[in-house]
Amino acid sequence: MGEEAGMQLNREALTRAYRQMKLIREFEERLHEEIQTGEIAGFTHLYCGQEAVAVGVCEHLSERDKIVSTHRGHGHCLAKGCDVTGMMKEIWGSQEGLCNGKGGSMHIADIDKGMLGANGIVGAGAPIAVGAALSNKIDGPDENGKLAVSIAFSGDGACNQGTTFEAMNLAVVTKAPAIFVFENNHYSEHTGDAYAVGTAQDIASRAEAFGMKVWRADGTDFFSVYDTFGEVLEFVRTPGNGPAAVEFDTERFFGHFEGDPQRYRGEGELDRLRATRDCLRKFREKVTGAKLLTDADLDAVDTDALGTIEQAVADSRAAARPQPENVLENVYISY
Amino acid sequence: MAKMMYRDAIRGTIFQEMQRDPRVVVLGEDVVGGMGTAGGPEAIGGIWSTSTGFYEAFGPDRVIDTPISESAIMGAAGGLALAGKRPVAEIMFADFIGVCMDQLWNQIAKFRYMFGGKSVCPAVIRMPCGAGYNAAAQHSQMISQFVTSMPGLKVVMPATPADACGLLRQAIRDDDPVVFLEHKFLYAMTGEVPDDPDFVIPFGHARLARAGEDVTIVASGMMVGYAETAADDLAQDGVGCDVIDLRTTSPLDEEAILDSVEVTGRLVIVDEAPPRCSLATDIAALVANKAFASLKAPIEMVTAPHTPVPFARELEGAYLPSPAKVAAAVRKTLAYR
């Protein structure tokens, strides 16, 4: 266990990673409660259970690196540095939201942070990420000889879209510094990967067939994600290597969307996943076991994260609403 | 001024803009051509000869020859633009919009609005379009009706080499996504093009191609030439027509149309697309709504029929509008009492 590179992180970095995961968890748990009251409009897809992937990936990145996310995008947005209150306000539909209430849960973006958008269309993000990677390639390596990268987060649903295949092939052909991160949470909407991913193998093997170097890791273990992605990144940042892919085996603790009755789940499945596949619980066990952080350290982070979410919700409730005339704004830059 | 073909105006404008601005990049199928073959790069140079010499001048990072993957081309154009580049993507035939509609309609067109005005997506999507080559149902269509209906896109339909140059330069320098509908049948058209490397034609300003006070003819793309021919023929008989070349269908120069109809009271719209839910019906609705009192006769529309584009020469000829059909429509509206 102590062999893992992630375990070599200093206290500050470990605390930060845990805080990011906890913030996502509390963000989503709170939305799960709030949505049931009917106060929040629209469709919401929660990232709960997959936090170690977003954080284990994004803790390696700088603002030069770009990500393109999915309909289940809150975790990626927070991990890439989007403002938590701005995001909450956006989900509340406020004029003060990150996208002025024009986008909502499925379209959160912050270009300056390198977050090129969540996306309501499954599989649509991969070509956009390749475009951003081609831009990175044109910009060339930095003073250390390393390229900025662009990451397409995709699930086991998106891996069946032709756009994803086209994007993987284009990235290989052009040697674009793109990374295809497949989060296999085993459900594409309401259908199991055992059925929908029509292969005896896995998603990574598809990327491999396009000629990419691939990695596989446990997506419920921050250290597994962090260490694995570090290797992926090292490879793709090196000019001339081109793209790579990684598949993380992870879990979705809520339904496809909020309100999904999840009749497809097995008896006791969610309780079992929460007990055995919870990335926050695993993180706590590892770092306290190795005496890197104490329970008290982590409890303090928990309290802090809860307070941040509490404040974000309060601010969102009080935030300015958009006005009807705002509907006409922001279609074009010049008319 | 220099006399050149429509296709060379397009090629030259992109080339100059690539020289001027390192953010301008080209991508598409066979825009280099010959990649991975014995013939080597530039064996093709773009099937429309609109990117000949680019690869040699600017290299593979900025002249990106793609596999046959329209969704990836369109999506990559969106990603390049969001990341700060100014992509000029070619969809070899506009008809292929069917395989990449999501990336255009749900992504590129909507980024800015969905993201609350905090992003720019300066992508130019070139779509060679239109009939005239007997290329049949999947390689001949006019798609102006689809893209004009999409909020977030600007849509350009140049009718002359000079307009192809000035409008394309504006498209490349514009910060919004632009669909550039160049007509395949106009590629060999020659005309004078200004030498000024900063010659741009602003969007949303129609061109008065012919002036007259009896009938207004509104057209775009290849239809402009048909309307001009009809107007010249009618002038022999003492009939004066305003021929309004829209240049861009989004934004639409409503004022130019309405001002003309206020004078003439008679309107003929020429549109290469089928007749339902089209540019023609859109403009007819505009005039009926905003210039009803000026109208002296029902609005006439010369369009393709509600059929796919046929193959045989006789059939495609019957399908397309023509100067004779335009002239007949003008005479019909003049005959109305």
Boltz contact constraints between the chains, C-beta under 6 A:
constraints:
  - contact:
      token1: [A, 99]
      token2: [B, 115]
      max_distance: 6.0
  - contact:
      token1: [A, 99]
      token2: [B, 116]
      max_distance: 6.0
  - contact:
      token1: [A, 100]
      token2: [B, 116]
      max_distance: 6.0
  - contact:
      token1: [A, 102]
      token2: [B, 113]
      max_distance: 6.0
  - contact:
      token1: [A, 102]
      token2: [B, 114]
      max_distance: 6.0
  - contact:
      token1: [A, 102]
      token2: [B, 116]
      max_distance: 6.0
  - contact:
      token1: [A, 103]
      token2: [B, 114]
      max_distance: 6.0
  - contact:
      token1: [A, 107]
      token2: [B, 114]
      max_distance: 6.0
  - contact:
      token1: [A, 109]
      token2: [B, 115]
      max_distance: 6.0
  - contact:
      token1: [A, 111]
      token2: [B, 119]
      max_distance: 6.0
  - contact:
      token1: [A, 116]
      token2: [B, 82]
      max_distance: 6.0
  - contact:
      token1: [A, 121]
      token2: [B, 102]
      max_distance: 6.0
  - contact:
      token1: [A, 121]
      token2: [B, 106]
      max_distance: 6.0
  - contact:
      token1: [A, 124]
      token2: [B, 102]
      max_distance: 6.0
  - contact:
      token1: [A, 124]
      token2: [B, 107]
      max_distance: 6.0
  - contact:
      token1: [A, 127]
      token2: [B, 71]
      max_distance: 6.0
  - contact:
      token1: [A, 127]
      token2: [B, 72]
      max_distance: 6.0
  - contact:
      token1: [A, 127]
      token2: [B, 75]
      max_distance: 6.0
  - contact:
      token1: [A, 127]
      token2: [B, 76]
      max_distance: 6.0
  - contact:
      token1: [A, 128]
      token2: [B, 75]
      max_distance: 6.0
  - contact:
      token1: [A, 128]
      token2: [B, 78]
      max_distance: 6.0
  - contact:
      token1: [A, 128]
      token2: [B, 79]
      max_distance: 6.0
  - contact:
      token1: [A, 130]
      token2: [B, 76]
      max_distance: 6.0
  - contact:
      token1: [A, 131]
      token2: [B, 76]
      max_distance: 6.0
  - contact:
      token1: [A, 131]
      token2: [B, 78]
      max_distance: 6.0
  - contact:
      token1: [A, 131]
      token2: [B, 79]
      max_distance: 6.0
  - contact:
      token1: [A, 131]
      token2: [B, 80]
      max_distance: 6.0
  - contact:
      token1: [A, 132]
      token2: [B, 79]
      max_distance: 6.0
  - contact:
      token1: [A, 132]
      token2: [B, 83]
      max_distance: 6.0
  - contact:
      token1: [A, 134]
      token2: [B, 80]
      max_distance: 6.0
  - contact:
      token1: [A, 135]
      token2: [B, 80]
      max_distance: 6.0
  - contact:
      token1: [A, 135]
      token2: [B, 83]
      max_distance: 6.0
  - contact:
      token1: [A, 135]
      token2: [B, 85]
      max_distance: 6.0
  - contact:
      token1: [A, 137]
      token2: [B, 61]
      max_distance: 6.0
  - contact:
      token1: [A, 138]
      token2: [B, 61]
      max_distance: 6.0
  - contact:
      token1: [A, 163]
      token2: [B, 71]
      max_distance: 6.0
  - contact:
      token1: [A, 166]
      token2: [B, 69]
      max_distance: 6.0
  - contact:
      token1: [A, 166]
      token2: [B, 71]
      max_distance: 6.0
  - contact:
      token1: [A, 166]
      token2: [B, 72]
      max_distance: 6.0
  - contact:
      token1: [A, 167]
      token2: [B, 72]
      max_distance: 6.0
  - contact:
      token1: [A, 169]
      token2: [B, 67]
      max_distance: 6.0
  - contact:
      token1: [A, 170]
      token2: [B, 66]
      max_distance: 6.0
  - contact:
      token1: [A, 170]
      token2: [B, 69]
      max_distance: 6.0
  - contact:
      token1: [A, 170]
      token2: [B, 72]
      max_distance: 6.0
  - contact:
      token1: [A, 173]
      token2: [B, 67]
      max_distance: 6.0
  - contact:
      token1: [A, 330]
      token2: [B, 112]
      max_distance: 6.0
  - contact:
      token1: [A, 330]
      token2: [B, 113]
      max_distance: 6.0
  - contact:
      token1: [A, 330]
      token2: [B, 117]
      max_distance: 6.0
  - contact:
      token1: [A, 331]
      token2: [B, 113]
      max_distance: 6.0
  - contact:
      token1: [A, 331]
      token2: [B, 151]
      max_distance: 6.0
  - contact:
      token1: [A, 331]
      token2: [B, 152]
      max_distance: 6.0
  - contact:
      token1: [A, 332]
      token2: [B, 176]
      max_distance: 6.0
  - contact:
      token1: [A, 333]
      token2: [B, 175]
      max_distance: 6.0
  - contact:
      token1: [A, 333]
      token2: [B, 176]
      max_distance: 6.0
